Amino acid sequence: MTVLPDDGLSLAAEFPDATHEQWQRLVEGVLRKSGKEVSGEAAEDALSTKLEDGLTTRPLYTAPETAPDTGFPGFAPFVRGGRPEGSAASGWDVRQRIAGTDPVRVNDAALADLENGTTSLWLAVGDAGLPAEGLGRALEGVYLDLAPVSLDPGAQFTEAARALLALYTERAVAPEAAHASLGADPLGHEARTGEALDLAEAAALAVDTAAWPHVRALTVDALPYHEAGGSAAEELGLSLATGVAYLRALTEAGLTAEAAFGELEFRYAATADQFLTIAKLRAARRLWARIAEACGAPGAGAQRQHAVTSPVMMTRRDPWVNMLRTTVACMAAGVGGADAVTVLPFDQELGLPDAFARRISRNTSTILLEESHLARVIDPAGGSYYVEQLTDELAHAAWEFFRGVEKAGGQAAALRSGLVADRLAATWAARSKKLATRREPVTGVSEFPHLSEKPVVREPAPAPLTGGLPRVRRDEAYEALRTRSDVHLAATGARPTVFLAALGPAAAHTARATFASNLFQAGGITPVHDPVSVTPETAAAAYAASGADGMAVLCSSDALYEEQAEAVAAALRSAGATTLFLAGKPGTAAAAVDEYVFAGCDAVAVLSSVLDRMGVAQ
């Protein structure tokens, strides 16, 4: 074996560096073959993807001429992490959420979680969970000096905090050994319920707990804005506005700026868009460090982050796929530098999660930490041209939105004036169009649905707090269609049915038949593709045998449409088909069919119209 000398030479030194312009010319050639005559920046734009907040993902990233200083882990601006060691020592805090009203059952779940990998507990207390007086029973057998407790108390934050602190005193937990987040979040509660709470009461709680060095009194929960359809920049901007409002209240109550920063924990959503989640958490720390600098407390700007896998991305149909979504989200949260990560169980949106779902959710973090060693590298995304630029662009977009909220009078004023609701509603309306047209696919719901799946049934969970910003989900439009189909199935014994009239050999019709099958199943409509192919002579009998509810779809190549569409359509109409669709470009065989289904069509509108014409009740 030949050993190369260690002279610092690159193995690629003999090859000339390719330039950006050379790459663009290669792109132009590929696009030209597909019929697109573009050049230069336009060629690159053709391969770019538009994101929310005016951001764009480009196909190629190179070292920028000037880049913002991201510093070092544990030092301002904290982009690379709030602690020098990151999560390398012990991994991130695996924080399990427990929602329930029965202290005994909550205690059983808490002990099972802590014995099997969970490192801290997140308890719903108050109107949407445990009564505050039930905390003692719920935490029976829990070593409170070892297991941090995070509360989600809603309006009852003072009562819940006093109950937890009394429990620490009763069990002789020294103040320096208690690690907790009391969860006071008046503005977050107002966002969820429309009920205004007094910020001074939350500030007073922080003053009262000053003797507990590792107890944070307030939480800046950005989930209400994410769950109302907000974008990443909007989630960040509103969290900053909330944090600033709390800083003002805390300093007015007598705390120093440094002490006020130490009383806050931030909660963000982690989605299956892994790079956007990584960039969001990194940008959040940079932005909060900027606020700390402006407040004269630069050393206190290390934002404490709790990431929660997104409820918006969770589906009720084919909920097993949620396990994949939460795995990606958990990975992104860990790579992004979150201090604590909560993986919501896959059946979260169906009711109270069962033991299996809870086990899978906590083991997701365990596998990523112990088997994938994900925490052993500090800021693994650091230095990636794409991630660094996305972080920078997202930070700028969030900062501009934050400034707009501040100009409107701050977070409380923006909530009460409707500014927040209107902005989030507009963002969700734009995203809903992508979901309806399947430009943003939802696996198991809008793509590859499974109509014969057995429903997953869970015990009802406590009703969530409502009255403020809405709660949205990516699957909601399709869920409404599937529910209509379920009701029809229960009433008639069969789902609404459409016949797929495939023309020619499999090579000619498979792609469009598969497309049409997925499309109609997304609305709870059973596609019948039997026989594999029809002709003008066999189409009528095949349609009659299918049991279709007046609907048929022609599926084939454009060439076969020209040859056979009119004759097959006539046969289908003679057998009782009242509406004929064609899977393909609008205008193809226009004299033969009534409507078209194609990539980018409004699937929700098409499916809703089909169910209406089939007589399926709303």
N, C-alpha and C positions, 0 to 999 in steps of 0.2 A: 504494500500500500504506500502510495506517495503522500508525504505530508507536506502541505503547502506552507511556506514560511509566513509567519505572523508579521507581515510588514504593513498592515493597515490598508492594503489595496482591496478594492471591491472586486468580486468575481465578475461584475458586469462592467468593469472599467474600460474594456476594449470596445464596448458597444456605445454608440452615441445616444444621448438622451433624446427621447421623443418630445416634441413640443406640443403645446395645447392646440396650435393651429393644425399640426399634422393629424392629431386625433379628430379635430373637427372635420377635416377633409374626408377622413374615413367614414365618419358618421354621415356626411352628405351623400357619399356613394351608396351607403346602405339605404338611406331614405329615398334616394332617387329610384332605386329598384322597386320600392313600394309605391311609386307614383308621386312622391312629394319632392318638389323642386325648391329646396331651401338651402341657404348657405350661411356660414359664419355663426353668429349668436342665435339666429333663427333655427339652425339645425339643432343646437343644444337645447333651445327652448322646446322644440318638438318632443324631446325625450324627458322633459321636466314634469314634475307633478305638483299641482297647486294644493297647498294645505290651507287650513283655516288661519286667520289672523294675518292674511297677506303674505304668508311664508311660502317658499317654493323649495322643493327637493330637486336638486339638479343631478344629472347623471354622472358627473365627475367632479371631484373636489381635489384641489392641489394646495400646496402650502401658500397661505395668503401673504401678501407683502407686508401687511401690518395686521397684527392680531392683538386683541386685548390680553393683558397680563392676567393669567388665571392663578398665579401664585403657587403656593405649595399646600398640601393637605394640612388642615388645622390652622392656617393663617389667612388673614384677609386677602382677597375677597371671598374666601371659603368655597370657591367654585369646585375645588377638588375634594371637599369634605370638611366637616366641622371639627374633626379631630385628627391629629397628625398620624395616628395609627389606624384610622378608618375603622373598619369592622374586623381587621385582621386578627385581633386578639381572641375574640369570642364569637364573632359573627354578629349580625344584626339581631336586635331584640325581636323574637318571634311572639307577637302579641295576638292572642286569640280573643275574638269578640264573643260574648255570651249575652244573648237577649232572652229574657224570660221573667215571669212575674213570681214564680215559686222559688223561695230561697233554697229549699231542699234540692230541687232539681238543678238549680244554678250551681250549688255546691258540688253536686255529683259531677257535673260537666267540668267545673273548674279543677277539681282534683284529678280527673282523668286527663285533662289537658296538660296540667303541670307535671304529671307523672310520665308523660309521653312526648316531651319535646318542647312544649310551650314555655316561654321564659317570663311572660307577663300576661296579665288579664285585663281585658277591656270590658267593663260591665255597663250595661244600660240600666240607668237608675231613674226613678221618677215616673212620669206619665207613660213612658214607652218601655218601662222595664220594672226592675225591683223597687219596692218601697224602700226609702232610705233606712227605715228601722230594721229592714231585713238583711242589711249588709253583714251584720255579725254572724248570722246563721249561714249566709251564702259563702263567707270566707272562713268557716270553721275548718280547722285542720290545715289551713294555708299558712306557711311560714312567711309572715309579712315582712320580715327583715331580708328575705331572699327573693321574693316574688313581687316585683313592682305592680301596682294597681292603677289603672287608668279608668276614670269615670266618664260616663256620657249622661249627665244628669238633667239636661234641658233646663227648665225654669227652676228646678229644685236644687240648684248647685250649692247653695249655702247649707241646706239641710244635709245633703249627701256628703259634703266636705266635712262638716262637723261630725257626722256619724263615722266616717273613715278615720279622722284624726283621733276621735275618742277611742276607736278600736286599737289604734297604735298605742295610745297611752295605757289602755286596759291590759294589753299584752306585753307591756314593758319594752316596746320597740323604741330604741333611742332615736332622737330626731335625725341624727346623721346617718342612721341605718335605713330610714324610711325613704323609698323612692316611689313617687306617685305623681299623677297628673289629675288634678281635681276637676278639670273639664268645664270650668265656668266660661261660657261663650254667649253673652247676651245678644250680640249682633248675629251670630250664627243661628241662634234660636229664633230671632225675629225673621231672618230669611226663611226659615222653615215654616213658621207658624203665623207670621204677621203680628205677633205679640211683642210689644216693645218692653224691654227690661231695663233696669237702672244700671248703668255701667259703674256707678259709684259703689254699688253693693259688691260687684265683682272685685273692684279695686280694694275695698275694705277687707275682703277675704284674703287678698294677696298680702296686705299689711299684717293681718293676723297670723299668717303662716310664714312670716319672715324668719322665724326661729327654726324652720324645717328646711335645711339647705338644699335638699334634693326633691322637694315637693313644688311642682309648678301649679300655680292656681288657675291660670287661664289657658284656653285652647283656641287657636285660630283655625276653625274648621272650614276648609274650602269645599268640602263635599256638597253642601247645599247648592253651590253654583255649578259645580260639575254635573250634579244630578238634575239641574234645571236646563241642561243642554249647553252650558258654557264651554268655550274653547279653552285651550291651555293658557293662553295669554290672559283671558278674562278671569280664569281661576286664580292665576298668580296676582293679577292686578287687584282683585277684590280681597285677596288674603293680605296683601300689603296695606290696603286701605283700612282693613279691620285691625291689623296689627298696630298701625299708627294711632288709630282711635284708642286702642287699649293702652298704648304707651302714654298718651296724653292723660288718660284717666288715672293711671298708676302714678305718674309723677305729680299730678295734682293732689293725690292722696298722701304724698310725702316720700315716696320712694325715689332713690337716685335713678338716673338713666340706666346705669349698669345693672342695678337691682331689678328695674322694670323689664329689661330685656331677658333677664334670667327667669322671669315668671311665665314666659310664653312658650307654648309648643304649637307647631303648625301641622295640620293634617291635609294631605293631598291625595288625589286619586291616581292610581297606577293602572294604565290601560294595556291592552295587547299591542298597541303601537309602541314597541320597545324603545326606539330611538327618541321619539317625542317625550316619553316618560323620563328617560335618562336626562335629556336636555332640560326638561321642566324642573326637576329636582336640583340640578346644577344651577340653573338660572335663578331659582328661588333663593338659594343661598347667596348668590352674587347680589341680588337686589336687596335682600335684607341687610347684607353687609354695607351696602351703600346708604341705607337708612340709618344704620348704626353710626356710620361715619358722619352723616349730617347732624346726628344728635350729639356728637362729641363723645361717643363711646365706641370707637372702632374695635376695641378688643372684645366687646360683648356681642358682636354681630354674628356669632356662630349659630345659625338657625337649627333648632332641634326639630327633626322631621319625623312624622309618622305617616307612612304610605299605606293606603288601603286599596285593594284591588277593586276596580270600578264596578259599582252596581249597575251602571248604565249599560255595560257590555254584557251583563248576565242575561241569559235567555231562559224562558220557561219551557219551551219546546226543545227536545233533545238536550236536556240540561247537562248531560255527561260531557258535552263539548266545553262546558264552562271550566272543567278541570284543565284543559289545554290553555284556555285564555288566561286563567289565573296563574298558571305556571309561567307563562311569558311575562305577565305583569309583575309577578314576584321577582323574577330575574332582573327585569328592568329597574325595579325599585332598589334592589340590592346593589346593582351596578351603578345606579344613580347616586348612591350614598345615603339612602334613608337610614335613620337610626333605628326605627322600629317598623316592622312590616306586618300587616294583617292580611292574610289570604282568606277571603270570604268563602264559605263552603259552596259547592257547586249547586246545591238546592236552595240557596239563600232566598231566591225570589218566589219559592213555592211554599214557604212557611218556616217552621222551626227545623233547622238542620238535624239530621239524625246522626248517630254515632259514627257511621261509616264516612259521611260527608265531612264531619269535623276531623276525623283521623286523616283523611286525604289532605285537607287544607293545611293542617299543621305539618304533615310530612312533606309537603311541597317545599317549605323552607328548609326542612331538615336535609332533604336530598340535595338541594342546591348548595347548602353550606357544607355538609359532611361528605357527600360523594362527589359533587362537582367542584368543591373547593372555591366557590365563587367569591367568598369574602377575603381570600388570601392575597388578592391583588388590590391595592388601594387605587381607586379611580381608574379602573381598566379602560374606560372610554377616553380618558385624557390623552390629548395629542391626536386624536382622530380628527382629520380636517372637517369631516362632515359633522360630527358631534359638536366640535368647538364652534363651527359657524352657526349650526342650528341653535345652540345654547345662546350665542350672542344675539342672533336675530330675535329669538323668543324673548330674551331679556328686554330688548328695546321695545318690542310690541307691548309687553306687559307693563313696562314703565310708562309708556304713553297713555295706556288705559288707566293706570293708577293715577296719573296726573289729572286726567279728565274727571275721575271720581272726586279727587281732592278739590278741584275747581268747582265742582257741583256742591261742595259743602261737606264732603267726607262721606264715609260709608253709611252712616245712619240716614243722612239726608238723601243719598242716592237710592237707598232701599225704599224710603217712604215716598219719594217723588215718582217712582216707577222707572227711573233711569236703568236700574239694574235689570228689572224684569223685562223691559223692552229690548235691551241689548241682548240678553240671553235668548229671548224668544226669537229674535231675528237670526241669531246664530243657529238655533235649533231648526228653524224653518229651512234654512239653506242646507243643513245637513240632512233633514228629512227628505229633501228632494233626491239626494244621493242615495239614501236608503231605499226610497221608492223605486228608483230606476236601477237599483242594484249596482250602482257605481261603487257603493260601499257594501260589499256582500256580508251577510250574516250566516255563517255556516250552520246548517241544520235548520235554518228558518227560511231565509230567502234563497239560499243555495243548498242543494242536496237535502231537502227536507225528508223526513221519514214518517209517512202518514200512518203506518201501521204500528208505530211505537206505542208501548203501553204507557199511560200517563203516570208520572211520578207524583205520588200523593204524600203530603206532609201535614202534620198538625199545625193549625193556624198559629202564626206568630203574633205578638202584640202589635196592635195597629200603629203604623208610623205617625209621627206628628205631621199635621197638615195645616193648611190655611195661609201659607205664604207662597213662596216660589213653587212651581209645579215640580213633580218628579217625572222624568222621562226615561224611556228605555229604547234601545235600538230596535227591539222586536215588536214594539207596540202596534204598529199598523198591521203587520202580518199576524200578530196574535189575535187581533179583532176579526180578521178573515178566517183564521183557523177555528175560532170560537163559533162563528156562524156555521162552519162545516160540521163541527161537533154536535151542535144542536140539531142540524139536519139529519145527521147519522142517528142520533138518539130517537128522532121522531119517525124516521122512515126505514131505518135498518141499513142504509147505504149512504155513502158520501156522494155529492154531486160528481158527475162523470163527464169527461170530454174524450172524444175519439181522435187518435193520431193517425191520420191517413198518410202513410209514408209511401213515396213513389220511388220505384227503381230499386237498385241493389243497395245493400247496407252502406257501401262506400259513399253513395250519393246522399243518403238521408240521415245517417247516424248522428252527425253533429247537430243538425237542426231538430231532430226528434228528441235528442237528449236535452237540448236547450228548452224546448217546449214542455217536456215532461217536468223538468225542474221548476219552470215558471208556474205551471198550473198547480203543482203540488204545494208550492209556497202559499197558495190560497186555499188549501184544503180540498182541492179538486183532483179526483183520481183520473190519471191518464190511462187510456186503454190502447195499447199498441199491439194489437193482435187482429189479423196476421201481421207478419213483419213488413210486408209490402202489399199494396193494393193496385189494381188496374181499374180502368173504366168499367170493366165487366164484373169485377168482384167487389167494388167499393160499397155498393148499396147493401149487399148481404152482410158485409163485415160491419158496417155501421149499425145495422139493425140488431146484430148479435151483441154489440158492445154495451148496450144499455145506456148510451150517452144521452145527456139531457139537452138535446137540440144543438149541441156544439161539436164542431170537428175542426181539426187543424191540419192543413197540408204541410208536409215536411219533405223537402228534397233539395236538389240543386237547382240553380236558376235555369239551366238548360232543360231539365226535365219539367220544370214548371211551364216553360214555353210549349213543350210537346203535349203534356197530359193534363195540366191544371183544369182547363175548361171542361173537359170530358169527365174527369173524376168529380169535379164540383157539381156538375149536373146530376151525376149518379147519387151523390150524397144528398142533394136537395130532394131528389125523388124518394129517398128513403126516410125523409123527415127532418133532416138537418136544417135548422132555421138560421143559424149564423155560422159562417165559414171564416176561419182565420188562415193566414198564410205565415209561416215562419220564414221571414226574410225581409228584404228591403221593401219599404212601402212603394207602391206603384207597380210591383211585379204582378203579372196576371190580374190586373185590376178588374177586368170584366168578370172574373170568375169568383172573386172572394169579397168579403165584406170589410174585414179588418186585418191588421198585421200585428205580429209580435216579433220583436227584434231586440238585439242588445242595445240597452239604453232607453227602451220604452218605459213608460210609467207603469211598472208592474202592479202597484197597488191599485191604481185607477182601473187598469184592465181587469184585474181579478175581481174587484168590487163590482164592476159593471156586469161581468159574467155571472156572478152569484145573483145579482139582481134579476137578470134575465132568466135565470134558472128557477126563480121563485124561492130562493133561499132567504129566510127571514133575517132581518138586521139583528 
